[in-house]
Structure formats: structure tokens, C-alpha cells
């Protein structure tokens, strides 16, 4: 459970930094939040890996969730376009992340089963 909470924190830090980057164009003081957010996100992502989440799963979820959340929140906060095609893309990103996670879970289960077999 800890690794998932850490991954959520890494995602939220990265999205905050990215949105702040857009806001910093008009309010330069937000560059502080950009730096803190990105440094914090990568630091927490390293903790996620140390906690045992596989790199492909962690990075896939982190990156894909960041893209989806940033697109949605940029539409809400900055009036960026969010079209039906973009919505389909976000849904495909989410589906891809689920496939990666389900594949990783299946591989772990298969590995655990194989380790239990007598030689």
C-alpha cells in the first residue's frame, strides 16, 4: 500500500509542477513550485522503486497518469482544448496502464508459481 501512496504523491507533484510551469509564464514566482514539484516527484519516484514497484509499472503509471491529469486540469484551469479525440487518447492511456499493471501482476504470479515447483 505504501508504494501506491508514494506513486500517487509522485504523480501529483509532477502534475503540480507542470501546471505551475504554465502559470509561471504570467507569475514568475511559480518557478519555485516548478522546481520543488519536479525534484520532489523524481525523489518520491525513486522511493517508489525502492519500495519494490517494478520500473515499467511505476514509470508507466506515473507518466500516463501525469499526461491524463495534466490535460484535464489544463482544460479546467487554463481553458486548454479537450476534444473528444483527446478524451479517447486519455482513455487509451488509462487502458494501456491497466494492461501493463495486469501483465506485471500476471508475471509475478507466474514467477511465484514457478519458484514453488520442485526441480
C-alpha positions as CSV (number, residue, x, y, z in Angstrom):
1,X,0.0,0.0,0.0
2,X,2.9,2.4,0.8
3,X,4.3,2.2,-2.7
4,X,1.0,3.1,-4.2
5,X,0.6,6.1,-1.9
6,X,4.1,7.2,-2.8
7,X,3.4,6.8,-6.5
8,X,0.3,8.9,-6.1
9,X,2.4,11.6,-4.4
10,X,4.9,11.5,-7.2
11,X,2.2,11.9,-9.8
12,X,0.6,14.8,-8.0
13,X,4.0,16.5,-7.6
14,X,4.7,16.2,-11.3
15,X,1.3,17.4,-12.4
16,X,1.6,20.4,-10.0
17,X,5.0,21.3,-11.3
18,X,3.8,21.0,-14.9
19,X,0.7,23.2,-14.3
20,X,2.9,25.6,-12.4
21,X,5.2,25.9,-15.4
22,X,2.3,27.1,-17.4
23,X,1.2,29.5,-14.7
24,X,4.8,30.8,-14.2
25,X,4.6,32.4,-17.7
26,X,2.4,35.0,-16.1
27,X,3.5,34.7,-12.5
28,X,7.3,34.0,-12.3
29,X,7.2,33.3,-8.6
30,X,5.6,29.9,-9.6
31,X,9.0,28.8,-10.9
32,X,9.9,27.9,-7.3
33,X,6.9,25.5,-7.3
34,X,8.1,24.1,-10.7
35,X,11.5,23.2,-9.3
36,X,10.2,21.9,-6.0
37,X,7.5,19.8,-7.8
38,X,9.8,18.2,-10.3
39,X,12.6,17.5,-7.8
40,X,10.0,16.1,-5.3
41,X,8.4,14.0,-8.0
42,X,11.6,12.3,-9.0
43,X,12.7,11.9,-5.4
44,X,9.4,10.2,-4.5
45,X,9.5,8.1,-7.7
46,X,12.9,6.8,-6.5
47,X,11.3,5.9,-3.2
48,X,8.5,4.0,-5.1
49,X,11.2,1.9,-6.9
50,X,13.0,1.3,-3.6
51,X,9.6,0.2,-2.1
52,X,9.6,-2.6,-4.7
53,X,7.3,-1.4,-7.5
54,X,8.7,-2.5,-10.9
55,X,10.2,0.2,-13.0
56,X,8.0,-0.4,-16.0
57,X,4.9,-0.3,-13.9
58,X,5.9,2.7,-11.8
59,X,7.1,4.8,-14.8
60,X,4.2,3.8,-17.0
61,X,1.6,4.7,-14.4
62,X,3.5,7.9,-13.4
63,X,3.9,9.1,-17.0
64,X,0.5,8.1,-18.2
65,X,-1.4,9.5,-15.2
66,X,0.6,12.7,-15.4
67,X,-0.4,13.2,-19.1
68,X,-4.0,12.4,-18.5
69,X,-4.3,14.6,-15.3
70,X,-2.4,17.5,-16.9
71,X,-4.6,17.5,-20.0
72,X,-7.8,17.5,-17.9
73,X,-6.6,20.1,-15.3
74,X,-5.1,22.3,-18.0
75,X,-8.5,22.4,-19.7
76,X,-10.1,23.3,-16.4
77,X,-7.5,25.9,-15.2
78,X,-6.3,27.4,-18.4
79,X,-9.0,26.7,-20.9
80,X,-6.9,24.4,-23.0
81,X,-8.8,22.4,-25.5
82,X,-10.0,19.0,-24.5
83,X,-11.6,17.3,-27.5
84,X,-13.3,14.0,-28.0
85,X,-10.3,12.7,-29.7
86,X,-8.2,13.7,-26.7
87,X,-10.7,12.0,-24.4
88,X,-10.3,8.8,-26.4
89,X,-6.5,9.2,-26.1
90,X,-6.7,9.6,-22.4
91,X,-8.9,6.5,-22.2
92,X,-6.4,4.6,-24.2
93,X,-3.5,5.8,-22.0
94,X,-5.5,4.5,-18.9
95,X,-6.2,1.2,-20.7
96,X,-2.5,0.9,-21.5
97,X,-1.5,1.5,-17.9
98,X,-4.0,-1.1,-16.8
99,X,-2.6,-3.6,-19.3
100,X,0.9,-3.0,-18.0
101,X,-0.2,-3.5,-14.4
102,X,-2.2,-6.6,-15.1
103,X,0.7,-8.0,-17.1
104,X,3.1,-7.3,-14.3
105,X,0.7,-8.9,-11.8
106,X,0.4,-12.0,-14.0
107,X,4.2,-12.2,-14.4
108,X,4.7,-12.0,-10.6
109,X,2.1,-14.7,-10.0
110,X,3.7,-17.0,-12.7
111,X,7.1,-16.4,-11.2
112,X,5.9,-17.2,-7.7
113,X,4.2,-20.4,-9.0
114,X,7.4,-21.4,-10.9
115,X,9.5,-20.8,-7.8
116,X,7.3,-23.2,-5.8
117,X,7.7,-26.1,-8.3
118,X,10.1,-28.9,-7.3
119,X,13.1,-29.3,-9.7
